[in-house]
Amino acid sequence: MLLRTVVGAVAGTLAGIGFVASLEALTRYCYEGPGRRGCGTPPVQTFGLGFSLWMIVAAALVYTGFRLLRMERGWWVAGIGSGLWFVLILAVIYLRMNADGMYQEEGHEFLAAGYLAAAGASYAIAALCTGRRRAW
């Protein structure tokens, strides 16, 4: 059970690092000029596309880790973890929107840390809660 949780946490954390890095890469070297779009926070389309891409990567990492360790129900963990990651990302965004007195840079750091923690926690919880199928 511990090994399953570690596989889920590592896969989720790796996907979370990739997701946060891709968000930073889209907005880091952007100099606002007259008529320039896409600077600052990433647009909704880019956010959703990047999130779904890294969700697929996390699912593949979880499934591969489970296959290497000869454990069952890797796709169940991938599916439950992806759904839980989506819900936790929405919770992080909600917390950021309702946080008062936070500077812009602090807000970016809060979102990055929240995205990373949500990814690792979601797949770890999914791996922990998805037990083995019993043979009767």
C-alpha positions in Angstrom: 0.0 0.0 0.0 2.9 2.4 0.8 4.6 1.6 -2.5 1.4 2.3 -4.4 1.1 5.7 -2.7 4.7 6.5 -3.4 4.3 5.7 -7.1 1.2 8.0 -7.3 2.9 10.8 -5.4 6.0 10.7 -7.6 4.0 10.5 -10.8 1.8 13.4 -9.7 4.7 15.5 -8.6 6.6 15.0 -11.9 3.5 16.0 -13.8 2.9 19.0 -11.5 6.5 20.2 -12.1 6.0 19.9 -15.8 2.6 21.8 -15.6 4.0 24.6 -13.5 7.1 24.8 -15.7 5.0 25.0 -18.9 2.9 27.8 -17.3 6.1 29.7 -16.4 7.5 29.2 -19.9 4.5 30.7 -21.5 4.6 34.0 -19.5 8.2 34.5 -18.4 9.8 36.1 -21.5 6.8 38.3 -22.5 7.4 42.0 -22.8 4.2 44.0 -23.0 4.2 46.4 -25.9 1.4 48.2 -27.7 -1.1 45.8 -29.1 0.7 42.7 -27.6 -1.5 40.0 -26.3 -0.8 36.9 -24.2 1.4 38.6 -21.6 0.8 38.1 -17.9 -1.4 35.2 -16.9 -1.9 32.4 -19.4 -5.2 32.5 -21.4 -7.9 30.0 -20.6 -7.3 28.0 -23.7 -3.6 27.6 -23.1 -4.2 26.7 -19.4 -6.7 24.0 -20.2 -4.7 22.6 -23.0 -1.5 22.4 -20.9 -3.4 21.0 -18.0 -5.0 18.2 -20.1 -1.6 17.4 -21.6 0.1 17.0 -18.2 -2.9 15.1 -17.0 -2.3 12.5 -19.7 1.4 12.5 -18.9 0.6 11.8 -15.2 -1.8 9.0 -16.2 0.9 7.4 -18.3 3.5 7.7 -15.5 1.1 6.2 -13.0 0.2 3.3 -15.3 3.9 2.7 -16.2 4.9 2.7 -12.6 2.2 0.3 -11.7 3.2 -2.0 -14.6 6.9 -1.9 -13.6 6.0 -2.9 -10.0 3.5 -5.5 -11.2 0.6 -3.9 -9.4 -3.0 -3.9 -10.6 -5.5 -1.2 -11.3 -3.1 1.4 -12.6 -5.8 2.9 -14.9 -8.2 3.3 -12.0 -5.6 5.3 -10.1 -4.9 7.4 -13.2 -8.6 8.2 -13.7 -9.4 8.9 -10.1 -6.2 11.0 -9.7 -6.9 13.0 -12.8 -10.4 13.8 -11.6 -9.2 14.7 -8.1 -6.4 16.9 -9.6 -9.0 18.9 -11.5 -11.0 19.4 -8.4 -8.0 20.4 -6.3 -6.8 22.9 -9.1 -10.2 24.5 -8.9 -9.9 24.7 -5.1 -6.5 26.4 -5.4 -7.8 28.9 -7.9 -10.8 29.6 -5.7 -8.5 30.2 -2.7 -6.3 32.6 -4.7 -9.3 34.6 -5.9 -10.6 35.0 -2.3 -7.2 35.8 -0.8 -7.0 39.5 0.2 -3.8 41.5 0.8 -1.6 39.3 -1.4 0.8 41.0 -3.8 0.9 39.8 -7.5 4.2 38.0 -7.1 3.0 36.3 -3.9 -0.1 35.2 -5.8 2.0 33.6 -8.5 4.1 31.8 -6.0 0.9 30.6 -4.1 -0.6 29.3 -7.4 2.6 27.5 -8.4 3.0 25.8 -5.0 -0.8 25.0 -4.9 -0.7 23.5 -8.4 2.3 21.4 -7.5 0.9 20.2 -4.2 -2.5 19.4 -5.8 -0.9 17.2 -8.4 1.2 15.2 -6.0 -1.6 14.9 -3.4 -4.3 13.9 -5.9 -2.4 10.9 -7.4 -1.1 9.9 -3.9 -4.7 9.9 -2.5 -6.0 8.0 -5.6 -3.3 5.3 -5.2 -3.9 5.0 -1.5 -7.6 4.7 -1.8 -7.6 2.3 -4.8 -7.0 -1.1 -3.3 -6.5 -4.5 -4.8 -9.4 -6.4 -6.1 -10.2 -9.4 -3.9 -10.5 -12.8 -5.5 -13.3 -14.7 -3.9 
